[in-house]
Amino acid sequence: MDAALIAVVGTLLGVVATHWFQGRATERTAALARTEQLRQERIATYSAFAGAVVDYRHSQNDRWFRARLEPGSEEAEESRHASYRQRTVARQALFRVQLVCDDPRTRQLAETAFELTHCMHEATDDGDRTARSEQAKEALAVFISAAAPGVR
Protein backbone atom coordinates (compact mmCIF):
# COMPACT_ATOMS: atom_id res chain seq x y z
CA MET A 1 0.00 0.00 0.00
CA ASP A 2 2.82 2.40 0.87
CA ALA A 3 4.49 1.74 -2.47
CA ALA A 4 1.28 2.54 -4.35
CA LEU A 5 0.82 5.79 -2.42
CA ILE A 6 4.43 6.80 -3.14
CA ALA A 7 3.90 6.00 -6.84
CA VAL A 8 0.73 8.13 -6.99
CA VAL A 9 2.37 11.06 -5.17
CA GLY A 10 5.43 10.79 -7.41
CA THR A 11 3.25 10.78 -10.53
CA LEU A 12 1.30 13.83 -9.32
CA LEU A 13 4.52 15.71 -8.54
CA GLY A 14 5.81 14.84 -12.01
CA VAL A 15 2.60 16.12 -13.63
CA VAL A 16 2.73 19.38 -11.66
CA ALA A 17 6.41 19.95 -12.46
CA THR A 18 5.88 19.18 -16.15
CA HIS A 19 2.89 21.54 -16.29
CA TRP A 20 4.87 24.33 -14.63
CA PHE A 21 7.88 23.95 -16.96
CA GLN A 22 5.68 23.77 -20.07
CA GLY A 23 3.81 26.91 -18.96
CA ARG A 24 7.06 28.80 -18.57
CA ALA A 25 8.30 27.60 -21.96
CA THR A 26 5.03 28.69 -23.58
CA GLU A 27 5.25 32.15 -21.99
CA ARG A 28 8.86 32.52 -23.12
CA THR A 29 7.97 31.47 -26.68
CA ALA A 30 5.05 33.92 -26.79
CA ALA A 31 7.25 36.75 -25.51
CA LEU A 32 9.88 36.02 -28.16
CA ALA A 33 7.19 35.94 -30.86
CA ARG A 34 5.81 39.33 -29.72
CA THR A 35 9.31 40.81 -29.66
CA GLU A 36 10.06 39.54 -33.17
CA GLN A 37 6.72 40.78 -34.50
CA LEU A 38 7.39 44.25 -33.06
CA ARG A 39 10.91 44.22 -34.53
CA GLN A 40 9.53 43.36 -37.96
CA GLU A 41 6.87 46.06 -37.64
CA ARG A 42 9.51 48.63 -36.72
CA ILE A 43 11.71 47.67 -39.66
CA ALA A 44 8.78 48.09 -42.05
CA THR A 45 7.60 51.33 -40.44
CA TYR A 46 11.01 52.98 -40.24
CA SER A 47 11.82 51.98 -43.82
CA ALA A 48 8.50 53.35 -45.07
CA PHE A 49 9.09 56.59 -43.19
CA ALA A 50 12.58 57.01 -44.62
CA GLY A 51 11.29 56.37 -48.14
CA ALA A 52 8.41 58.79 -47.70
CA VAL A 53 10.72 61.54 -46.40
CA VAL A 54 13.16 61.00 -49.29
CA ASP A 55 10.27 61.30 -51.77
CA TYR A 56 8.95 64.35 -49.93
CA ARG A 57 12.39 66.00 -50.05
CA HIS A 58 12.58 65.33 -53.77
CA SER A 59 9.12 66.85 -54.33
CA GLN A 60 10.05 69.88 -52.23
CA ASN A 61 13.16 70.43 -54.36
CA ASP A 62 11.07 70.09 -57.52
CA ARG A 63 8.49 72.49 -56.11
CA TRP A 64 11.16 75.06 -55.30
CA PHE A 65 12.80 74.88 -58.74
CA ARG A 66 9.52 75.07 -60.66
CA ALA A 67 8.33 78.02 -58.57
CA ARG A 68 11.59 79.87 -59.33
CA LEU A 69 11.69 79.04 -63.03
CA GLU A 70 8.08 79.83 -63.90
CA PRO A 71 6.16 81.25 -60.94
CA GLY A 72 2.42 80.64 -61.20
CA SER A 73 2.76 78.28 -64.19
CA GLU A 74 0.70 75.12 -64.50
CA GLU A 75 3.84 73.02 -63.88
CA ALA A 76 4.64 75.01 -60.73
CA GLU A 77 1.10 74.52 -59.42
CA GLU A 78 1.15 70.80 -60.20
CA SER A 79 4.50 70.49 -58.46
CA ARG A 80 3.10 72.31 -55.43
CA HIS A 81 0.13 69.94 -55.29
CA ALA A 82 2.43 66.94 -55.73
CA SER A 83 4.46 68.16 -52.75
CA TYR A 84 1.23 68.36 -50.72
CA ARG A 85 0.45 64.75 -51.60
CA GLN A 86 3.97 63.68 -50.63
CA ARG A 87 3.68 65.63 -47.38
CA THR A 88 0.52 63.66 -46.56
CA VAL A 89 2.28 60.35 -47.23
CA ALA A 90 5.28 61.41 -45.13
CA ARG A 91 3.07 62.63 -42.28
CA GLN A 92 1.15 59.33 -42.26
CA ALA A 93 4.47 57.47 -42.12
CA LEU A 94 5.53 59.74 -39.24
CA PHE A 95 2.34 58.84 -37.36
CA ARG A 96 3.15 55.13 -37.77
CA VAL A 97 6.66 55.75 -36.41
CA GLN A 98 5.16 57.51 -33.41
CA LEU A 99 2.88 54.52 -32.80
CA VAL A 100 5.52 51.78 -32.89
CA CYS A 101 8.55 53.61 -31.49
CA ASP A 102 8.95 53.51 -27.72
CA ASP A 103 12.04 55.75 -27.59
CA PRO A 104 11.18 59.48 -27.20
CA ARG A 105 14.52 60.57 -28.71
CA THR A 106 13.99 58.50 -31.85
CA ARG A 107 10.43 59.85 -32.23
CA GLN A 108 11.81 63.39 -31.90
CA LEU A 109 14.45 62.70 -34.55
CA ALA A 110 11.74 61.47 -36.92
CA GLU A 111 9.72 64.63 -36.31
CA THR A 112 12.82 66.77 -36.92
CA ALA A 113 13.53 64.99 -40.22
CA PHE A 114 9.94 65.60 -41.31
CA GLU A 115 9.93 69.27 -40.25
CA LEU A 116 13.26 70.08 -41.92
CA THR A 117 11.97 68.51 -45.12
CA HIS A 118 8.72 70.43 -44.80
CA CYS A 119 10.49 73.81 -44.61
CA MET A 120 12.63 73.30 -47.72
CA HIS A 121 10.27 75.14 -50.08
CA GLU A 122 10.74 78.32 -48.02
CA ALA A 123 14.36 78.68 -49.15
CA THR A 124 15.22 82.16 -50.41
CA ASP A 125 17.90 81.19 -52.95
CA ASP A 126 19.64 78.14 -54.36
CA GLY A 127 22.34 78.14 -51.67
CA ASP A 128 19.68 78.23 -48.95
CA ARG A 129 17.72 75.47 -50.71
CA THR A 130 20.84 73.30 -50.96
CA ALA A 131 21.64 73.86 -47.28
CA ARG A 132 18.07 73.04 -46.23
CA SER A 133 18.08 69.92 -48.40
CA GLU A 134 21.33 68.75 -46.83
CA GLN A 135 20.00 69.46 -43.32
CA ALA A 136 16.91 67.38 -44.06
CA LYS A 137 19.04 64.60 -45.51
CA GLU A 138 21.33 64.62 -42.47
CA ALA A 139 18.36 64.64 -40.06
CA LEU A 140 16.99 61.53 -41.77
CA ALA A 141 20.40 59.83 -41.49
CA VAL A 142 20.50 60.65 -37.76
CA PHE A 143 17.00 59.17 -37.35
CA ILE A 144 18.06 55.97 -39.15
CA SER A 145 21.17 55.68 -36.97
CA ALA A 146 19.11 56.12 -33.81
CA ALA A 147 16.39 53.70 -34.96
CA ALA A 148 18.75 50.95 -36.14
CA PRO A 149 19.58 49.47 -32.69
CA GLY A 150 15.85 49.09 -32.00
CA VAL A 151 15.43 46.77 -34.96
CA ARG A 152 18.47 44.55 -34.44
C-alpha positions in Angstrom: 0.0 0.0 0.0 2.8 2.4 0.9 4.5 1.7 -2.5 1.3 2.5 -4.4 0.8 5.8 -2.4 4.4 6.8 -3.1 3.9 6.0 -6.8 0.7 8.1 -7.0 2.4 11.1 -5.2 5.4 10.8 -7.4 3.3 10.8 -10.5 1.3 13.8 -9.3 4.5 15.7 -8.5 5.8 14.8 -12.0 2.6 16.1 -13.6 2.7 19.4 -11.7 6.4 19.9 -12.5 5.9 19.2 -16.2 2.9 21.5 -16.3 4.9 24.3 -14.6 7.9 23.9 -17.0 5.7 23.8 -20.1 3.8 26.9 -19.0 7.1 28.8 -18.6 8.3 27.6 -22.0 5.0 28.7 -23.6 5.3 32.2 -22.0 8.9 32.5 -23.1 8.0 31.5 -26.7 5.0 33.9 -26.8 7.2 36.8 -25.5 9.9 36.0 -28.2 7.2 35.9 -30.9 5.8 39.3 -29.7 9.3 40.8 -29.7 10.1 39.5 -33.2 6.7 40.8 -34.5 7.4 44.3 -33.1 10.9 44.2 -34.5 9.5 43.4 -38.0 6.9 46.1 -37.6 9.5 48.6 -36.7 11.7 47.7 -39.7 8.8 48.1 -42.0 7.6 51.3 -40.4 11.0 53.0 -40.2 11.8 52.0 -43.8 8.5 53.3 -45.1 9.1 56.6 -43.2 12.6 57.0 -44.6 11.3 56.4 -48.1 8.4 58.8 -47.7 10.7 61.5 -46.4 13.2 61.0 -49.3 10.3 61.3 -51.8 9.0 64.4 -49.9 12.4 66.0 -50.0 12.6 65.3 -53.8 9.1 66.8 -54.3 10.1 69.9 -52.2 13.2 70.4 -54.4 11.1 70.1 -57.5 8.5 72.5 -56.1 11.2 75.1 -55.3 12.8 74.9 -58.7 9.5 75.1 -60.7 8.3 78.0 -58.6 11.6 79.9 -59.3 11.7 79.0 -63.0 8.1 79.8 -63.9 6.2 81.3 -60.9 2.4 80.6 -61.2 2.8 78.3 -64.2 0.7 75.1 -64.5 3.8 73.0 -63.9 4.6 75.0 -60.7 1.1 74.5 -59.4 1.1 70.8 -60.2 4.5 70.5 -58.5 3.1 72.3 -55.4 0.1 69.9 -55.3 2.4 66.9 -55.7 4.5 68.2 -52.8 1.2 68.4 -50.7 0.5 64.7 -51.6 4.0 63.7 -50.6 3.7 65.6 -47.4 0.5 63.7 -46.6 2.3 60.3 -47.2 5.3 61.4 -45.1 3.1 62.6 -42.3 1.2 59.3 -42.3 4.5 57.5 -42.1 5.5 59.7 -39.2 2.3 58.8 -37.4 3.1 55.1 -37.8 6.7 55.7 -36.4 5.2 57.5 -33.4 2.9 54.5 -32.8 5.5 51.8 -32.9 8.6 53.6 -31.5 9.0 53.5 -27.7 12.0 55.8 -27.6 11.2 59.5 -27.2 14.5 60.6 -28.7 14.0 58.5 -31.9 10.4 59.9 -32.2 11.8 63.4 -31.9 14.5 62.7 -34.5 11.7 61.5 -36.9 9.7 64.6 -36.3 12.8 66.8 -36.9 13.5 65.0 -40.2 9.9 65.6 -41.3 9.9 69.3 -40.2 13.3 70.1 -41.9 12.0 68.5 -45.1 8.7 70.4 -44.8 10.5 73.8 -44.6 12.6 73.3 -47.7 10.3 75.1 -50.1 10.7 78.3 -48.0 14.4 78.7 -49.2 15.2 82.2 -50.4 17.9 81.2 -52.9 19.6 78.1 -54.4 22.3 78.1 -51.7 19.7 78.2 -48.9 17.7 75.5 -50.7 20.8 73.3 -51.0 21.6 73.9 -47.3 18.1 73.0 -46.2 18.1 69.9 -48.4 21.3 68.8 -46.8 20.0 69.5 -43.3 16.9 67.4 -44.1 19.0 64.6 -45.5 21.3 64.6 -42.5 18.4 64.6 -40.1 17.0 61.5 -41.8 20.4 59.8 -41.5 20.5 60.6 -37.8 17.0 59.2 -37.4 18.1 56.0 -39.1 21.2 55.7 -37.0 19.1 56.1 -33.8 16.4 53.7 -35.0 18.8 51.0 -36.1 19.6 49.5 -32.7 15.9 49.1 -32.0 15.4 46.8 -35.0 18.5 44.6 -34.4 
